[in-house]
């Protein structure tokens, strides 16, 4: 009886170990993100970039989405009318205070 109980506990423990490891890793990576000031800083960077883009390119801004992570990395997605608009949007983001790097997945919109 004790052998069956011990074996069952060992099997259950080995099945739950990866779940505990993943939970600990996720909590550690997102610990700063939960802090309100980190979220405000990220939002301020995103807002600054969006305001600059709206002032420079009012027509195409509605097709570009901007997000900033806790490390100051800006992620840009969406569509633009041409490569020049993509380059200008990325340059605008790079020249914004607090931005460490910019990742762009903006594509050229095909009007067919």
Beta strands, then each sheet from edge to edge (+ up, - down):
strand 1: 64-68
strand 2: 73-80
strand 3: 101-108
sheet 1: 1+ 2- 3-
end
